Amino acid sequence: MKQWYLIKTKSRQENIAIKNLKNQNFNVYCPFTTISNKIVALFPGYVFIQLDKNTQNWAPIRSTKGVLNFVRFGLNFAKISNNIIDFIKANEFATSKKLQNLNSLKKGDEVQITEGVFKNCIAIFESFKSDERVLLLMTILGQQQSINLKNDSLIAL
């Protein structure tokens, strides 16, 4: 029976890993979107791969160009349920639209942080910084603080 697994790719090499895995007839999935005229992965550094542990040879995967390794928890490979993959596929367009809306952010707009220690927190957009970063305002311990994050670490609300 086929099951989805998670692969860690080399930095910014999702496309290389996908191309080389597909050339080996593996079924892979990696959602992409366009932000600031750049095509970026929604899960940077990761690719989903569908494998049958009983009939497929997994040995070539780790040495595939662009692939770093399987994601594991101890000795167990990270399995992703079909329901989660279906959910990601169903929401891929909506997520892409939210990320694309980052280009139209104005000072004072609310955003949600999607990763790091402030994951799921709401912040106020202040300004774009250089090198694909943004300046946000958050209330931390009763005071408004400025934080500097990568712009792919948030979504527009």
C-alpha positions in Angstrom: 0.0 0.0 0.0 1.3 3.4 -0.9 1.9 6.0 1.8 3.1 9.6 1.7 6.5 10.4 3.3 8.4 13.6 3.9 11.8 14.3 2.4 14.1 17.1 3.4 15.7 18.8 0.4 18.9 20.7 0.1 18.5 24.4 0.6 16.4 25.9 -2.3 16.7 22.7 -4.3 13.1 21.5 -4.2 12.8 21.8 -8.0 16.0 19.8 -8.6 14.8 17.1 -6.2 11.4 16.9 -7.8 12.8 16.7 -11.3 15.2 13.9 -10.4 12.7 11.9 -8.3 10.2 12.1 -11.1 12.9 10.9 -13.6 13.1 7.8 -11.3 9.3 7.4 -11.6 8.5 8.4 -8.0 5.2 10.2 -7.3 6.2 13.5 -5.6 4.2 16.6 -4.5 5.4 20.0 -3.5 2.9 23.0 -3.6 4.3 26.2 -5.1 3.1 29.8 -5.3 4.4 33.0 -6.9 5.5 35.8 -4.6 7.1 39.0 -5.9 7.5 37.4 -9.3 9.4 34.4 -7.8 8.1 30.9 -7.6 8.5 29.6 -4.1 7.6 26.4 -2.3 4.9 26.6 0.3 7.0 24.2 2.5 10.5 25.4 1.8 13.1 22.6 2.0 10.5 19.8 1.9 8.9 17.5 -0.6 6.2 14.8 -0.2 6.8 11.5 -1.8 4.4 8.6 -2.2 6.0 5.2 -1.8 5.1 1.6 -1.3 7.5 0.1 1.2 6.8 -3.4 0.0 7.4 -3.0 -3.7 9.6 0.0 -4.3 13.3 0.4 -3.9 14.0 3.4 -1.6 17.8 3.2 -1.8 18.2 5.6 -4.7 16.2 8.4 -3.0 18.8 9.4 -0.5 21.5 9.8 -3.3 19.2 11.7 -5.6 20.5 15.1 -6.5 18.6 17.8 -4.4 17.6 15.4 -1.7 19.1 15.6 1.7 17.4 12.8 3.5 14.1 11.4 4.7 12.6 13.1 7.7 12.6 10.7 10.6 11.4 10.5 14.1 14.0 8.2 15.7 14.1 5.1 13.5 10.6 5.8 11.9 10.2 7.6 8.7 7.8 10.6 8.9 4.5 9.4 7.4 1.9 11.9 6.1 -1.7 10.7 6.0 -3.6 10.9 2.8 -6.1 13.2 4.6 -3.3 15.7 5.2 -2.1 15.7 1.6 -5.7 16.0 0.4 -6.2 19.0 2.8 -3.0 20.7 1.6 -4.0 20.2 -2.1 -7.5 21.5 -1.4 -6.2 24.6 0.3 -3.2 25.2 -1.9 -4.9 27.9 -4.0 -6.3 29.8 -0.9 -2.9 29.7 0.8 -1.2 30.9 -2.4 -3.6 33.8 -2.6 -2.9 34.8 1.0 0.8 34.7 0.4 0.5 36.7 -2.8 -1.5 39.4 -0.9 1.7 40.1 1.1 2.8 42.3 -1.9 -0.2 44.6 -1.3 0.4 45.0 2.5 0.1 48.6 3.8 1.3 50.0 7.1 -1.2 49.0 9.8 -2.4 45.8 8.1 -2.8 42.7 10.3 -0.8 39.6 9.5 -0.4 36.1 11.0 3.0 34.7 11.7 3.3 31.1 10.4 6.5 29.9 11.9 9.0 30.3 14.7 8.4 31.3 18.3 5.6 33.6 17.4 3.8 31.1 15.2 0.0 31.8 15.0 0.4 35.2 16.6 -1.2 38.3 15.0 1.0 41.3 14.3 0.8 44.7 12.6 2.7 45.2 9.4 5.1 48.2 9.6 7.3 48.1 6.5 9.2 46.0 4.0 12.9 45.6 4.7 15.7 44.6 2.4 16.5 40.9 1.6 12.9 39.7 1.6 12.2 40.7 5.3 9.5 42.7 6.9 9.2 44.8 10.0 6.2 44.0 12.2 4.8 45.4 15.5 3.6 43.1 18.2 2.5 43.7 21.8 4.8 41.6 24.0 4.6 41.8 27.8 2.3 44.8 27.5 4.6 46.9 25.3 4.7 47.3 21.5 7.9 45.8 20.1 9.3 45.7 16.6 10.2 42.3 15.2 12.0 41.6 11.9 11.0 38.4 10.1 11.3 36.7 6.7 8.3 37.7 4.6 7.6 34.0 3.9 7.0 33.6 7.6 3.6 35.3 7.6 0.3 35.5 5.8 -2.0 38.5 5.2 -5.3 38.6 7.1 
